[in-house]
Amino acid sequence: MATTDQVHTEPAEFRMHVVTEAIRLFSAKGYESTPVDEIAAAAGVSRRTLFRQFRSKEDLIFADHETLLELVAEHLDDPVRSDADPWWAVCEAAELVFAHYATIRDVAVRRYRVVSQVPALRDRELVTTYRYQRVFEDFLRRARPAVPRVRIIAFAAAVTGAHNYLLRSMVRGDDGATAADLRRELRAIRASADGFVDDERRRDAPQQVAVVTFPSGSTPDEIAEAVRAGLTRHSVP
Protein backbone atom coordinates (compact mmCIF):
# COMPACT_ATOMS: atom_id res chain seq x y z
CA MET A 1 0.00 0.00 0.00
CA ALA A 2 1.28 3.48 -0.82
CA THR A 3 2.00 5.60 2.19
CA THR A 4 0.96 9.14 2.93
CA ASP A 5 1.38 11.49 5.87
CA GLN A 6 -1.63 13.62 5.00
CA VAL A 7 -4.57 11.21 5.25
CA HIS A 8 -5.29 11.62 8.97
CA THR A 9 -4.83 15.19 10.09
CA GLU A 10 -6.48 14.95 13.50
CA PRO A 11 -4.14 13.40 16.12
CA ALA A 12 -6.96 11.45 17.80
CA GLU A 13 -8.22 10.17 14.44
CA PHE A 14 -4.72 9.21 13.39
CA ARG A 15 -4.03 7.32 16.63
CA MET A 16 -7.31 5.43 16.44
CA HIS A 17 -6.66 4.51 12.82
CA VAL A 18 -3.20 3.15 13.61
CA VAL A 19 -4.46 1.33 16.72
CA THR A 20 -7.17 -0.37 14.68
CA GLU A 21 -4.75 -1.53 12.00
CA ALA A 22 -2.11 -2.64 14.50
CA ILE A 23 -4.57 -4.67 16.55
CA ARG A 24 -6.02 -6.24 13.41
CA LEU A 25 -2.56 -7.43 12.37
CA PHE A 26 -1.57 -8.53 15.88
CA SER A 27 -4.78 -10.52 16.14
CA ALA A 28 -4.22 -12.23 12.79
CA LYS A 29 -0.45 -12.82 12.89
CA GLY A 30 0.54 -12.54 16.54
CA TYR A 31 2.09 -9.66 18.42
CA GLU A 32 5.71 -10.76 18.16
CA SER A 33 5.38 -11.85 14.53
CA THR A 34 4.07 -8.53 13.21
CA PRO A 35 6.80 -6.06 12.14
CA VAL A 36 6.32 -2.33 12.52
CA ASP A 37 6.89 -1.83 8.78
CA GLU A 38 3.83 -3.93 8.02
CA ILE A 39 1.72 -1.89 10.44
CA ALA A 40 2.88 1.34 8.81
CA ALA A 41 1.96 0.00 5.39
CA ALA A 42 -1.47 -1.11 6.58
CA ALA A 43 -2.09 2.28 8.20
CA GLY A 44 -1.02 4.06 5.02
CA VAL A 45 1.80 6.06 6.62
CA SER A 46 5.56 5.98 6.40
CA ARG A 47 7.67 4.09 8.91
CA ARG A 48 9.27 7.39 9.91
CA THR A 49 5.89 8.95 10.67
CA LEU A 50 4.89 5.96 12.70
CA PHE A 51 8.00 6.17 14.85
CA ARG A 52 7.54 9.91 15.34
CA GLN A 53 4.14 9.25 16.88
CA PHE A 54 4.75 5.96 18.69
CA ARG A 55 7.82 4.86 20.59
CA SER A 56 7.17 1.12 20.54
CA LYS A 57 4.78 -1.64 19.49
CA GLU A 58 3.23 -1.43 22.95
CA ASP A 59 2.33 2.19 22.25
CA LEU A 60 0.57 1.08 19.09
CA ILE A 61 -1.77 -1.12 21.12
CA PHE A 62 -2.62 1.41 23.81
CA ALA A 63 -2.35 4.69 21.88
CA ASP A 64 -6.08 5.44 21.99
CA HIS A 65 -5.85 5.54 25.78
CA GLU A 66 -3.85 8.76 25.45
CA THR A 67 -6.78 10.33 23.64
CA LEU A 68 -9.21 9.03 26.23
CA LEU A 69 -7.12 10.31 29.13
CA GLU A 70 -7.10 13.75 27.52
CA LEU A 71 -10.88 13.54 27.08
CA VAL A 72 -11.34 12.57 30.72
CA ALA A 73 -9.09 15.42 31.88
CA GLU A 74 -11.03 17.94 29.78
CA HIS A 75 -14.30 16.65 31.19
CA LEU A 76 -13.09 17.04 34.77
CA ASP A 77 -11.54 20.45 34.12
CA ASP A 78 -15.01 21.92 33.58
CA PRO A 79 -15.52 24.13 36.69
CA VAL A 80 -19.28 23.65 36.53
CA ARG A 81 -18.87 19.93 37.18
CA SER A 82 -16.42 20.33 40.04
CA ASP A 83 -18.63 22.93 41.73
CA ALA A 84 -21.87 21.01 41.26
CA ASP A 85 -20.98 17.40 42.08
CA PRO A 86 -17.36 16.30 41.61
CA TRP A 87 -18.19 12.75 42.70
CA TRP A 88 -20.66 12.31 39.88
CA ALA A 89 -18.30 14.09 37.46
CA VAL A 90 -15.86 11.21 38.01
CA CYS A 91 -18.64 8.71 37.34
CA GLU A 92 -19.51 10.52 34.10
CA ALA A 93 -15.86 10.38 33.04
CA ALA A 94 -15.90 6.60 33.48
CA GLU A 95 -19.03 6.45 31.34
CA LEU A 96 -17.22 8.36 28.57
CA VAL A 97 -14.51 5.70 28.46
CA PHE A 98 -17.02 2.86 28.44
CA ALA A 99 -19.01 4.53 25.64
CA HIS A 100 -15.88 4.80 23.51
CA TYR A 101 -15.17 1.08 23.70
CA ALA A 102 -18.81 0.19 23.18
CA THR A 103 -18.63 1.95 19.81
CA ILE A 104 -15.48 0.03 18.78
CA ARG A 105 -16.36 -3.26 20.42
CA ASP A 106 -14.74 -5.40 17.70
CA VAL A 107 -11.42 -3.60 18.17
CA ALA A 108 -11.72 -3.92 21.95
CA VAL A 109 -12.37 -7.66 21.65
CA ARG A 110 -9.31 -8.17 19.43
CA ARG A 111 -7.12 -6.12 21.75
CA TYR A 112 -8.31 -8.11 24.76
CA ARG A 113 -7.29 -11.35 23.04
CA VAL A 114 -3.88 -9.99 22.05
CA VAL A 115 -3.15 -8.49 25.47
CA SER A 116 -4.21 -11.65 27.31
CA GLN A 117 -1.53 -13.63 25.43
CA VAL A 118 1.43 -11.31 26.10
CA PRO A 119 2.59 -10.80 29.73
CA ALA A 120 4.29 -7.47 28.96
CA LEU A 121 1.06 -6.13 27.50
CA ARG A 122 -0.94 -7.28 30.51
CA ASP A 123 1.47 -5.35 32.75
CA ARG A 124 1.15 -2.26 30.55
CA GLU A 125 -2.63 -2.52 30.72
CA LEU A 126 -2.51 -2.48 34.53
CA VAL A 127 -0.38 0.66 34.47
CA THR A 128 -2.75 2.30 32.01
CA THR A 129 -5.74 1.44 34.17
CA TYR A 130 -4.11 3.07 37.18
CA ARG A 131 -3.54 6.25 35.17
CA TYR A 132 -7.32 6.74 34.91
CA GLN A 133 -7.70 6.18 38.63
CA ARG A 134 -4.94 8.68 39.35
CA VAL A 135 -6.65 11.33 37.21
CA PHE A 136 -9.84 10.76 39.23
CA GLU A 137 -7.94 11.01 42.53
CA ASP A 138 -6.11 14.20 41.60
CA PHE A 139 -9.34 15.85 40.49
CA LEU A 140 -11.21 14.92 43.67
CA ARG A 141 -8.36 16.09 45.88
CA ARG A 142 -8.55 19.50 44.22
CA ALA A 143 -12.34 19.64 44.31
CA ARG A 144 -12.78 18.29 47.85
CA PRO A 145 -9.55 19.00 49.78
CA ALA A 146 -11.24 18.50 53.16
CA VAL A 147 -12.10 14.86 52.44
CA PRO A 148 -9.48 12.40 53.78
CA ARG A 149 -7.25 11.10 51.02
CA VAL A 150 -8.02 7.47 51.84
CA ARG A 151 -11.69 8.05 51.06
CA ILE A 152 -10.88 9.74 47.78
CA ILE A 153 -8.65 6.82 46.80
CA ALA A 154 -11.35 4.34 47.79
CA PHE A 155 -13.96 6.17 45.73
CA ALA A 156 -11.74 6.47 42.64
CA ALA A 157 -10.78 2.79 42.93
CA ALA A 158 -14.43 1.75 43.20
CA VAL A 159 -15.39 3.70 40.08
CA THR A 160 -12.40 2.36 38.14
CA GLY A 161 -13.00 -1.19 39.31
CA ALA A 162 -16.69 -1.22 38.40
CA HIS A 163 -15.92 0.23 34.98
CA ASN A 164 -13.12 -2.23 34.24
CA TYR A 165 -15.14 -5.25 35.37
CA LEU A 166 -18.07 -4.38 33.12
CA LEU A 167 -15.79 -3.44 30.22
CA ARG A 168 -14.01 -6.81 30.44
CA SER A 169 -17.38 -8.54 30.64
CA MET A 170 -18.51 -6.71 27.52
CA VAL A 171 -15.46 -7.68 25.45
CA ARG A 172 -15.83 -11.28 26.63
CA GLY A 173 -19.28 -11.35 25.07
CA ASP A 174 -21.54 -10.71 28.07
CA ASP A 175 -24.58 -8.98 26.60
CA GLY A 176 -25.62 -7.96 30.11
CA ALA A 177 -22.61 -5.67 30.51
CA THR A 178 -24.09 -2.46 29.18
CA ALA A 179 -23.86 1.27 29.75
CA ALA A 180 -27.08 1.02 31.75
CA ASP A 181 -25.50 -1.55 34.07
CA LEU A 182 -22.50 0.69 34.55
CA ARG A 183 -24.67 3.70 35.38
CA ARG A 184 -26.59 1.69 37.97
CA GLU A 185 -23.37 0.64 39.70
CA LEU A 186 -21.94 4.15 39.52
CA ARG A 187 -25.04 5.58 41.14
CA ALA A 188 -24.58 3.18 44.05
CA ILE A 189 -20.92 4.19 44.37
CA ARG A 190 -21.86 7.87 44.18
CA ALA A 191 -24.36 7.39 47.03
CA SER A 192 -21.51 6.22 49.23
CA ALA A 193 -19.93 9.67 48.94
CA ASP A 194 -22.84 11.33 50.76
CA GLY A 195 -21.18 10.40 54.04
CA PHE A 196 -18.05 12.27 52.93
CA VAL A 197 -20.16 15.40 52.41
CA ASP A 198 -21.62 15.12 55.91
CA ASP A 199 -18.12 14.82 57.36
CA GLU A 200 -17.04 17.95 55.47
CA ARG A 201 -19.97 19.89 56.86
CA ARG A 202 -19.20 18.80 60.39
CA ARG A 203 -15.56 19.83 60.02
CA ASP A 204 -16.55 23.19 58.57
CA ALA A 205 -19.12 23.89 61.28
CA PRO A 206 -18.03 26.41 63.94
CA GLN A 207 -16.80 24.88 67.16
CA GLN A 208 -19.29 24.97 70.00
CA VAL A 209 -18.30 26.44 73.34
CA ALA A 210 -20.00 25.17 76.49
CA VAL A 211 -20.79 27.62 79.26
CA VAL A 212 -21.43 26.12 82.69
CA THR A 213 -22.46 27.59 86.02
CA PHE A 214 -21.82 26.42 89.55
CA PRO A 215 -23.24 27.34 92.95
CA SER A 216 -21.40 30.15 94.60
CA GLY A 217 -18.87 28.92 97.07
CA SER A 218 -17.78 25.92 94.95
CA THR A 219 -14.13 25.19 95.39
CA PRO A 220 -11.75 25.07 92.41
CA ASP A 221 -11.38 21.32 92.90
CA GLU A 222 -15.16 20.83 92.81
CA ILE A 223 -15.46 22.88 89.60
CA ALA A 224 -12.58 21.03 87.95
CA GLU A 225 -14.08 17.67 88.87
CA ALA A 226 -17.51 18.65 87.48
CA VAL A 227 -15.98 19.83 84.21
CA ARG A 228 -13.90 16.66 83.93
CA ALA A 229 -16.93 14.48 84.54
CA GLY A 230 -18.94 16.37 81.93
CA LEU A 231 -16.24 16.06 79.28
CA THR A 232 -15.73 12.33 79.80
CA ARG A 233 -19.36 11.31 80.25
CA HIS A 234 -20.62 8.89 77.56
CA SER A 235 -24.22 8.01 76.91
CA VAL A 236 -25.25 4.43 77.49
CA PRO A 237 -26.63 2.65 74.38
Sequence and secondary structure as in RCSB ss.txt:
>XXXX:A:sequence
MATTDQVHTEPAEFRMHVVTEAIRLFSAKGYESTPVDEIAAAAGVSRRTLFRQFRSKEDLIFADHETLLELVAEH
LDDPVRSDADPWWAVCEAAELVFAHYATIRDVAVRRYRVVSQVPALRDRELVTTYRYQRVFEDFLRRARPAVPRV
RIIAFAAAVTGAHNYLLRSMVRGDDGATAADLRRELRAIRASADGFVDDERRRDAPQQVAVVTFPSGSTPDEIAE
AVRAGLTRHSVP
>XXXX:A:secstr
    SSS  SHHHHHHHHHHHHHHHHHHH TTT  HHHHHHHHTS HHHHHHH SSHHHHHHHHHHHHHHHHHHH
HH HHHHHH HHHHHHHHHHHHHHHHHHTHHHHHHHHHHHHH HHHHHHHHHHHHHHHHHHHHHHHHH TTS HH
HHHHHHHHHHHHHHHHHHHHHTT TT  HHHHHHHHHHHHHHTHHHHHHHHHHHS          TT  HHHHHH
HHHHHHH     
